[in-house]
């Protein structure tokens, strides 16, 4: 974040978060992703990712950034 939230902003956030199932789901997904990345890096520190995988990942992320949807391949 750019700055700390004010008390009022914290209250508004907590109220929203308590009723918004999408925000709670995204938080759970981000925490899971963070744990997966942490354990993968911890267990594979000396390995380098396949350059083809990195290129594919970049292309997929760019597609999502441009369209909001992953590439729909059959």
PETAGI-V621124 format. One record per backbone hydrogen bond with DSSP energy under -0.5 kcal/mol. CO is the residue of the C=O (numbers start at 1). NH is the residue of the N-H. E is the energy in kcal/mol with one decimal. If there is no record, write none. Layout:
# PETAGI-V621124
CO|NH|E  CO|NH|E
This chain:
# PETAGI-V621124
6|10|-2.6  7|11|-2.2  8|12|-2.4  9|13|-2.7  10|14|-2.9  11|15|-2.4  12|16|-2.5  13|17|-3.3  14|18|-2.0  15|19|-0.9  16|19|-1.0  16|20|-1.7  19|21|-0.9  20|24|-1.8  21|25|-2.3  22|26|-2.7  23|27|-2.3  24|28|-2.2  25|29|-2.5  26|30|-2.8  27|31|-2.4  28|32|-2.3  29|33|-2.7  30|34|-2.6  31|35|-2.3  32|36|-2.7  33|37|-2.7  34|38|-2.4  35|39|-2.7  36|40|-2.4  37|41|-2.8  38|42|-2.7  39|43|-2.1  40|44|-1.4  44|47|-1.0  50|54|-2.1  51|55|-2.4  52|56|-2.4  53|57|-2.7  54|58|-2.5  55|59|-2.3  56|60|-2.6  57|61|-2.7  58|62|-2.4  59|63|-2.3  60|64|-2.4  61|65|-2.5  62|66|-2.2  63|67|-2.7  63|69|-0.5  64|68|-2.5  71|73|-1.2
